[in-house]
């Protein structure tokens, strides 16, 4: 498809302009007619590689998309009219283009879920499946309301994580800069003085001199090696499924952060599974979809094992228990949901408990990181001062003798 900038006029005589994808000029006219516009002029634009983040739809854009469609569909506004209103009101040029294409596809007779599926870079599999289920059950406004709340929860979790990590990262940068300045500028000057004393230097002073020489003479190596090793590991993890599995397993087993990550994944699974269950998506299909959204190959494999056992006739709670990796709270709440028929409510409770636990654990981790980084900086400075001052002190002691 080509991209066209167009100028058109509607039935009331008002001018409109925008950008839309079409196969050719004839297809462009058809798409505009479906939107109630008559083409005046157009110009084909070549798709160029844009800067990072320009072709991007944020979580907040999707939240507003869901919220406004929920309001419009609840008020009885037609889907096509609602999409056109959204296209005109959004401030994201790329999202405007996507919404214009979706409006044209809906006008051409496609269901909304089918139109959304044409843009997987914006609307993922879960989003499309939930909208399709809402169309089938007639609960589309409720689906958009639930999606809006879920996306807001996800956005708040990301924002909170960034806020919590900002201070430790700042302190880490300060420590790194301070050590680099000391090793490159201060220590070499002190070494000249120590060597002028003409005495045997202790091991810690020799170690300090060696580290300083590495910083001064091989600074490029200190930068290049981590970049090369990191890039190599990233490529291996992306290309090798076995490496990807081991890396995901390691992330879950790391002290402190592993437990936090595990709970975040469980909260995400519980929330999205409950959302799909509410909209009438079958349990087996919902589990299969969750395999692609948990973001961890180890947990995805556990879900696959649970899926196989449920398909073989076992109960859901028993299958999740046997699959391993799912905490007792998840298994217990699934069992309660099976018994009461309120599986969605039970899983939403799981998400609530884990959200709260993650928040508390992050706050505790932050309180531990702050003094830990301060202690590390203090120990580094103590080591440098001891390595410099001890030979000087020994020299003064010999002079007295």
Secondary structure, 3 states (H helix, E strand, C coil): CEEEEEEEEECCCCEEEEEEEECCHHHHHHHHHHCCEEEEEEEEECCCCCCCCCCCCCHHHHHHHHHHHHHHHHCCCCHHHHHHHHHHHCCCHHHHHHHHHHHHHHHCCCCHHHHHHCCCCCCCHHHHHHHHHHHHHCCHHHHHHHHHHHHHHHHHHHHHHHHHHHHHHHHHHHHHHHHHHHHHHHHHHHHHHHHHCCCCCCHHHHHHHHHHHHHHHCHHHHHHHHHHHHHHHHHHHHHCHHHHHHHHHHHHHCCCHHHHHHHHHHHHHHHHHHHHHHCCCCHHHHHHHHCCCCCCHHHHHHHHHHHHHHHCCCCHHHHHHHHCCCCHHHHHHHHHHHHHCCHHHHHHHHHHHHHHHHHHHHHHHHHHHHHHHHHHHHHHHHHHHHHHHHHHHHHHHHHHC
